[in-house]
Amino acid sequence: MPRLRPRSKVWLEVGGDVALSEWRVELLEAVEAHGSLTAAAQALGVPFRTAWDRVREMESRLGIKLLDTQSGGPGGGHSVLTPEAREVIARFHRIVDGIGELVDRRFQEEFGEK
């Protein structure tokens, strides 16, 4: 029989609106990995417009620029994360990891090795 395991989701809000979430961080990391927002959206299976809207929402709510973009050209456009985006991603991962450790510890206290 499979073991009982805790799960949690973390997101950050500004004024009740999502500013950063696991999926949004995944989107930014996909931009870094694929070199463009278009390729990131394709890799994640979402429309470009959705990806673009989420990046703009994050930038507005966080108050920082997340992507440096260049459109067109012979090889097409590309995007890179700003240093501020990399720092926000790193901080978000530290928060999620820390919460995961707390959840795991609390789970062990309540349920032990079941």
C-alpha positions in Angstrom: 0.0 0.0 0.0 1.4 3.5 -0.9 2.6 5.6 2.0 0.8 8.7 3.2 2.8 11.8 2.1 2.2 15.5 2.8 1.9 18.0 -0.1 1.7 21.8 -0.1 1.6 24.6 -2.7 3.1 28.0 -2.2 2.3 31.2 -3.9 2.9 34.9 -3.1 0.2 37.5 -3.4 0.1 41.3 -3.6 -3.3 42.8 -2.7 -4.9 39.4 -3.0 -3.5 38.8 -6.6 -1.0 36.1 -7.3 2.5 37.7 -7.9 4.6 34.5 -7.8 3.8 30.8 -7.8 5.5 27.5 -8.6 4.0 27.6 -12.1 5.1 31.2 -12.7 8.6 30.4 -11.5 8.6 27.4 -13.9 7.6 29.7 -16.7 10.6 32.0 -16.0 12.9 29.0 -15.7 11.6 27.8 -19.0 12.4 31.1 -20.6 16.0 30.8 -19.3 16.3 27.2 -20.6 14.7 27.8 -24.0 15.9 31.4 -24.7 12.5 32.9 -25.5 9.1 33.3 -24.0 7.6 31.8 -27.2 9.7 28.6 -26.8 9.0 28.5 -23.0 5.2 28.7 -23.6 5.4 25.9 -26.2 7.5 23.8 -23.8 4.9 24.3 -21.0 2.0 23.7 -23.4 0.3 27.1 -22.9 -0.6 29.8 -25.4 2.0 32.6 -25.8 -0.6 35.2 -24.8 -1.1 33.4 -21.5 2.7 33.3 -20.8 3.1 37.0 -21.8 0.2 38.1 -19.6 1.6 36.2 -16.6 5.0 37.8 -17.1 3.5 41.2 -17.2 1.4 40.5 -14.1 4.5 39.4 -12.2 6.4 42.4 -13.3 3.6 44.7 -12.3 2.9 43.1 -8.9 6.6 42.6 -8.0 7.6 46.0 -9.2 10.6 44.7 -11.2 11.5 43.9 -14.8 11.9 40.1 -15.2 12.8 39.7 -18.9 15.2 41.4 -21.3 13.7 40.7 -24.7 14.8 41.3 -28.3 12.3 40.7 -31.0 12.7 39.7 -34.6 16.0 39.6 -36.5 17.5 36.8 -38.7 17.5 34.3 -35.9 14.2 35.4 -34.3 13.8 37.1 -31.0 15.1 36.0 -27.7 14.6 36.7 -24.0 16.9 36.4 -20.9 16.1 36.7 -17.3 17.2 39.9 -15.6 19.4 39.6 -12.5 16.4 40.7 -10.4 14.4 37.8 -11.9 17.1 35.3 -11.0 17.2 36.7 -7.4 13.4 36.4 -7.0 13.5 32.9 -8.3 16.3 31.9 -5.9 14.4 33.5 -3.0 11.1 31.8 -4.0 12.9 28.4 -4.1 14.4 29.0 -0.6 10.9 29.8 0.7 9.4 26.7 -0.8 12.2 24.5 0.4 11.9 25.9 3.9 8.2 25.4 4.0 8.6 21.9 2.7 11.1 21.1 5.5 8.6 22.5 8.0 5.7 20.5 6.6 7.8 17.3 6.5 8.9 17.8 10.1 5.4 18.5 11.3 4.1 15.5 9.3 6.6 13.2 11.0 5.5 14.6 14.4 1.9 13.9 13.7 2.0 10.7 11.6 5.5 9.2 12.1 6.7 6.7 9.5 3.3 5.4 8.4 
